[in-house]
């Protein structure tokens, strides 16, 4: 079995199994947590509803913090948006998704896919440089840097494979697929799970603040 066959076969398939099973396991672990009795009623009759509304209403910092968080927030949104377009907009990625789900849609031109890939990588680099430059603000640990690594590697290897930089194309493509497999396998166990956790954390904070009469 060649490296490319291994990457396209067992590596990516097992990483998808780990991704799905691990994510479900982590989510179930949160959902089955016991919750204490609600001993106080929210001051607002719609407190709980407003609490869960914060999942979306707090997707942007409050006005008091806009200036201080402008760089971080802007780069984060730029990275997430560009990465999403790369994942669902490039023809090889669409073909991979089609093979899994049967769904398909038109892909972006190659130049647009490369441009969004560069934007995603540049914004991710900007975020990690700020984290390194301000250690007292972020209090980073190895998990933060490893999460950055597993996100950056598929972008770098994908761009290298497209541009035919580095080893021959088949080898570079195999490395790219293996980097994606690493991302899938790590996703449920690291800080990338914030893709799901933010829903629970924002909702819980919103409900708690609603009980205290905070305007949310």
C-alpha positions in Angstrom: 0.0 0.0 0.0 1.4 3.4 -1.0 1.4 6.4 1.3 -1.4 8.0 -0.8 -3.5 4.8 -0.7 -3.1 4.7 3.1 -4.0 8.4 3.5 -7.1 8.0 1.3 -8.1 4.8 2.9 -7.6 3.7 6.5 -6.2 7.1 7.7 -9.0 9.3 6.6 -11.7 6.7 7.3 -10.6 6.0 10.9 -10.1 9.7 11.6 -13.7 10.4 10.5 -14.9 7.6 12.8 -12.9 9.1 15.7 -14.3 12.6 14.8 -17.9 11.5 14.9 -17.7 9.1 17.8 -15.6 11.4 19.9 -17.8 14.5 19.3 -20.9 12.6 20.2 -19.3 11.2 23.3 -18.2 14.7 24.4 -21.6 16.2 23.7 -23.4 13.4 25.6 -21.0 14.0 28.5 -22.2 17.6 28.8 -25.9 16.8 28.2 -26.1 14.2 30.9 -24.5 16.4 33.5 -26.9 16.8 36.4 -28.3 20.3 36.9 -29.2 21.6 40.3 -32.7 22.7 41.1 -33.6 26.3 40.0 -34.1 28.0 43.4 -34.6 31.5 42.0 -36.9 32.7 39.3 -35.4 35.1 36.7 -36.4 38.7 37.2 -37.5 38.8 33.6 -40.4 36.4 32.7 -38.5 35.5 29.6 -35.2 35.1 31.3 -34.5 31.6 30.1 -35.4 32.4 26.5 -33.2 35.5 26.6 -30.4 33.4 28.1 -30.4 31.0 25.2 -30.7 33.9 22.8 -27.2 35.0 23.9 -25.8 32.1 21.8 -26.2 34.4 18.8 -26.5 37.9 20.4 -23.1 37.7 21.9 -21.3 36.7 18.8 -19.7 40.2 18.8 -18.2 41.9 21.8 -20.1 44.6 23.6 -19.4 48.2 22.7 -17.2 48.8 25.7 -14.8 46.1 24.5 -14.9 46.7 20.8 -11.7 48.7 20.6 -9.7 46.4 22.8 -10.8 43.3 21.0 -11.1 44.6 17.4 -7.9 42.9 16.1 -8.6 39.5 17.7 -12.3 39.5 16.7 -11.6 40.6 13.1 -8.9 38.1 12.5 -10.9 35.3 14.1 -14.0 36.0 11.9 -11.8 36.3 8.8 -10.1 33.0 9.6 -13.4 31.1 10.2 -15.1 32.5 7.2 -12.2 31.9 4.8 -11.6 28.4 6.2 -15.3 27.6 5.7 -15.2 28.7 2.1 -12.1 26.6 1.5 -13.7 23.5 3.1 -16.9 23.7 1.2 -15.9 25.6 -1.9 -12.9 23.8 -3.5 -13.8 21.2 -6.0 -11.7 18.3 -4.5 -13.3 19.0 -1.1 -16.7 19.0 -2.6 -16.0 15.7 -4.3 -14.9 14.3 -0.9 -18.1 15.5 0.8 -20.1 14.1 -2.1 -18.5 10.7 -1.6 -19.6 10.8 2.0 -23.1 12.4 1.8 -24.1 12.3 -1.9 -24.6 16.1 -1.8 -22.9 18.3 -4.4 -22.7 21.9 -5.6 -20.6 24.0 -8.0 -17.1 24.7 -6.9 -15.1 27.9 -6.8 -12.5 28.7 -9.5 -9.0 27.5 -8.6 -7.7 31.0 -8.2 -10.5 31.9 -5.7 -9.9 28.8 -3.7 -6.2 29.6 -3.5 -6.9 33.2 -2.5 -9.2 32.1 0.4 -6.7 29.5 1.5 -4.0 32.2 1.7 -6.4 34.5 3.6 -7.2 31.7 6.1 -3.6 30.9 6.6 -2.5 34.6 7.0 -5.3 35.3 9.5 -4.4 32.2 11.5 -0.8 33.3 11.5 -1.8 36.8 12.7 -3.8 35.2 15.6 -0.9 33.0 16.8 1.6 35.9 16.6 -0.6 38.0 18.8 -1.0 35.1 21.2 2.8 34.8 21.4 3.3 38.6 21.7 0.8 38.9 24.6 1.3 35.8 26.8 -0.2 37.6 29.9 -3.4 38.2 28.1 -4.0 34.7 26.7 -2.3 32.5 29.3 -1.7 29.9 26.5 -0.7 26.3 27.1 0.5 23.5 24.8 -3.1 22.7 23.7 -3.6 26.2 22.2 -0.4 25.9 20.1 -1.1 22.3 19.1 -4.7 23.3 18.0 -3.1 26.1 15.9 -0.7 23.5 14.4 -3.3 21.0 13.4 -5.4 23.8 11.8 -2.5 25.4 10.0 -1.0 22.2 8.6 -3.8 21.3 6.2 -3.8 24.8 4.9 -0.1 24.8 4.3 0.0 21.3 2.7 -3.0 22.0 0.6 -1.5 25.1 -0.9 1.8 23.3 -1.4 0.1 20.4 -3.2 -1.9 22.8 -5.4 1.2 24.8 -6.3 3.3 21.6 -6.8 5.8 22.8 -4.1 7.9 20.2 -2.2 7.8 16.5 -2.9 6.1 15.1 -6.0 2.4 15.7 -6.2 1.2 12.3 -5.0 3.4 12.5 -1.9 2.3 16.0 -1.1 -1.3 15.1 -1.5 -0.9 12.2 0.8 0.7 14.5 3.4 -2.2 16.9 3.0 -4.8 14.2 3.6 -2.9 12.8 6.6 -2.8 16.3 8.1 -6.6 16.5 7.6 -6.9 13.1 9.3 -4.9 14.4 12.2 -7.2 17.4 12.5 -10.3 15.1 12.4 -8.9 12.7 15.0 -7.8 15.5 17.4 -10.9 17.6 17.0 -13.1 16.0 19.8 -10.3 16.0 22.4 -8.8 19.5 22.1 -9.8 23.1 22.1 -11.3 22.8 18.6 -14.4 21.5 20.4 -15.2 25.1 21.0 -17.1 24.8 17.7 -19.8 23.1 19.8 -19.0 24.2 23.3 -19.7 27.9 22.6 -23.4 27.0 22.3 -23.5 25.6 25.8 -21.3 28.1 27.5 -23.0 31.2 26.1 -26.5 29.8 26.8 -25.5 28.9 30.4 -24.0 32.4 31.0 -27.1 34.0 29.5 -29.5 32.0 31.7 -27.4 32.9 34.8 -27.3 36.6 34.0 -31.0 36.6 33.3 -31.6 35.4 36.9 -29.7 38.4 38.1 -31.6 40.9 36.0 -28.7 41.7 33.7 -29.8 43.2 30.3 -28.9 40.6 27.8 
